[in-house]
Amino acid sequence: MRKVSVGGLLLVVVILLIFSACATPAGRSTGQVVDDATITTKVKAKIYADDFLKGIAISVKTFQGTVSLIGAVDNEEQKQRAESITRSVHGVAEVNNLLKIK
């Protein structure tokens, strides 16, 4: 049987503590934060690339797959188009469309 040194055991404990501490204050893992950032980036890119929404400042925030759209648009069609684009992005669980019409 193999002997385990105290130093080796201590190293394993330290590594486990480091990995268990990899969470945000909200209790989310690093992977969840990265997933939300990826969703935000994809939504922003699709909105920016859309000719109907080009030039409109829309803020996109994502938390646990729920995307919030914040800003002002010219009409109801733009508001609905932004929501539709957002819903089309993989990983979006819910959309809070907080866009206001100017």
C-alpha positions in Angstrom: 0.0 0.0 0.0 1.2 3.5 -0.9 2.0 6.0 1.9 0.4 9.4 1.6 2.6 12.2 2.8 1.2 15.1 4.9 2.4 17.6 2.3 0.6 15.7 -0.5 -2.6 15.6 1.6 -2.3 19.3 2.4 -1.9 20.1 -1.3 -5.1 18.2 -2.2 -7.0 20.0 0.5 -5.8 23.4 -0.7 -6.7 22.6 -4.3 -10.2 21.5 -3.2 -10.6 24.7 -1.2 -9.5 26.8 -4.2 -12.0 25.1 -6.6 -14.9 25.3 -4.1 -14.2 29.1 -3.7 -14.7 29.7 -7.5 -18.2 31.2 -7.1 -19.5 34.7 -7.3 -21.1 36.5 -4.4 -24.4 35.6 -5.9 -23.4 31.9 -5.6 -22.9 31.4 -9.3 -20.1 29.4 -10.8 -17.6 30.8 -13.2 -19.2 28.8 -16.0 -22.6 30.4 -15.3 -21.0 33.9 -15.5 -19.3 33.0 -18.8 -22.5 31.5 -20.2 -24.4 34.8 -19.4 -21.6 36.8 -20.9 -21.7 34.7 -24.1 -25.5 35.2 -24.3 -25.1 39.0 -23.9 -22.5 39.1 -26.6 -24.6 37.1 -29.1 -27.7 39.2 -28.4 -25.8 42.5 -28.9 -24.2 41.2 -32.1 -27.5 40.2 -33.6 -29.2 43.4 -32.6 -26.3 45.5 -34.0 -26.4 43.5 -37.3 -30.1 44.0 -37.7 -30.9 46.8 -40.2 -34.2 47.7 -38.6 -32.5 48.3 -35.2 -29.2 49.8 -36.5 -28.2 52.9 -34.6 -30.4 52.4 -31.6 -28.7 52.1 -28.2 -30.1 49.0 -26.5 -28.4 47.8 -23.3 -28.4 44.0 -22.8 -27.9 42.4 -19.4 -28.1 38.7 -18.7 -28.4 36.9 -15.4 -28.9 33.1 -15.3 -30.2 33.1 -18.8 -32.7 35.9 -18.3 -32.0 38.8 -20.7 -33.1 42.3 -19.9 -33.3 44.8 -22.8 -33.0 48.4 -21.6 -33.2 51.6 -23.7 -35.4 53.6 -26.0 -36.7 52.7 -29.4 -38.7 54.7 -32.0 -41.7 52.5 -32.2 -43.4 49.3 -31.1 -42.1 47.3 -34.1 -38.5 48.0 -33.0 -39.3 46.9 -29.5 -40.8 43.7 -30.7 -38.0 43.1 -33.2 -35.4 43.4 -30.4 -37.3 40.9 -28.3 -37.7 38.5 -31.1 -34.0 38.6 -31.9 -33.2 38.1 -28.3 -35.4 35.0 -28.0 -33.7 33.5 -31.0 -30.3 33.3 -29.2 -29.5 29.9 -27.9 -29.4 29.9 -24.1 -32.0 32.6 -23.5 -34.5 31.3 -21.0 -36.5 34.5 -20.6 -36.7 38.1 -21.9 -37.5 41.2 -19.8 -38.3 43.7 -22.5 -37.9 47.0 -20.7 -37.5 49.1 -23.9 -39.4 52.4 -23.9 -40.9 54.0 -27.0 -39.6 57.6 -27.5 
